[in-house]
Amino acid sequence: MKKFALIAALLAVLGSVAAGQNSTFDEGSALMKERRYPEAAEKFRAYIAVHSDDSAAYYNLGLCYARQKMHKASIAAFQEAARLKPDDFDTFVQLGNELDYDEQQTAAMDAYRSAIRIDPANPQVYFELGVLQTGQKNFADAETSFRKCASLDSNYIPAYVQLAVALYKQNKSGEIAALMSKATSLAGEDYENHRQIGMAYTSMQRYVESLASFNKALTIRPDGYEANYGIASIWYNQSKYADAIPYFIKVLAKVPNWANVNYYLAESYRLTGKPDDAIGFYEKAISLDSSVTGAVYGLGLAYVDKHNKPAAMIQYTRLKDSDADRAAKLLSSINAMK
């Protein structure tokens, strides 16, 4: 849901960078425009090494990290940007988004409140606040926030679709059809709009409409990893792992360092009888985020499937101190090997 704000921020920042500010800064901005975020981040880090008081450089660096799902790094960059420029609305919105992704909801709320104090008439922050409240299952508060957003901008499509979700969660069905119809009528040939509509239908468990919306988004941008992830998630959650695999692969082609997607792809391979294909993706998930204990467990099971007891025992040893329940299950599977 927050992807809408991130894309808008990337476009806004790229359009506002002053020409000739610094060749390294300008190179980073050009790489951002090409969506080459790891390389752009390197440029901004090099620029900051010389210009440590430039809030725009930290802000752009934060956006680069955010696009790579490196939330802790993006938080640190946005916090430094906010320290250097404490009256910047966009910085506090993006900081709030990343804190929310990192499950620091109290700090995220504080960041959004700072943004509201800076620009109380900007609809974006009310949308982001509503997203946070939805994640906290405060659907009545989320409804209020999304209505406020829509009242400030009657063409803010994500506000309508997320308002529909908030009403669905409160069993208030009266407005939902009209809200989704309005969103669809405004969507045009815009990838992000159709992706947002697909996400809303997924939240309401209307998977036929959801798949249609995601596929419409992909006709506009075939490599859109967010829509591919939306489709993959539907198939994965319905245990249709073979159907999910090609979509997870497309996601990783654009965002290779997304730990959870590496894990989901590994699980999909293992659960379709392909442990050899699964192992590398489990290991990548673990290397990216050591807290993903499910990946260690899955890797152990993949080695069990391959009848490789020594390798499975290594995963049991890694797991036993961090997740006793899964460790016990893995050990049981190892002991059952013939």
Buried (B, 14 or more C-beta within 10 A) or exposed (E): BBBBBBBBBBEEBBEEBEEEBBEBBBBBBBBBBEEBBBBBBBBBBBBBEEBEEBBBBBBBBBBBBBBBBBBEBBBBBBBBBBEBBEEBBBBBBBBBBBBBBBEBBEBBBBBBBBBBEBBEEBBBBBBBBBBBBBBEEBBEBBBBBBBBBBEBBEEBBBBBBBBBBBBBBEEBEEBBEEBBEBBBEBBEEBBBBBBBBBBBBBBBEBBEBBBBBBBBBBEBBEEBBBBBBBBBBBBBEEEBBEBBBEBBBBBBEBBEBBBBBBBBBBBBBBBBEBBEBBBBBBBBBBEBBEEBBBBBBBBBBBBBBBEBEEBBBBBBEBBBEEBEEBBEBBBEBBEEEE
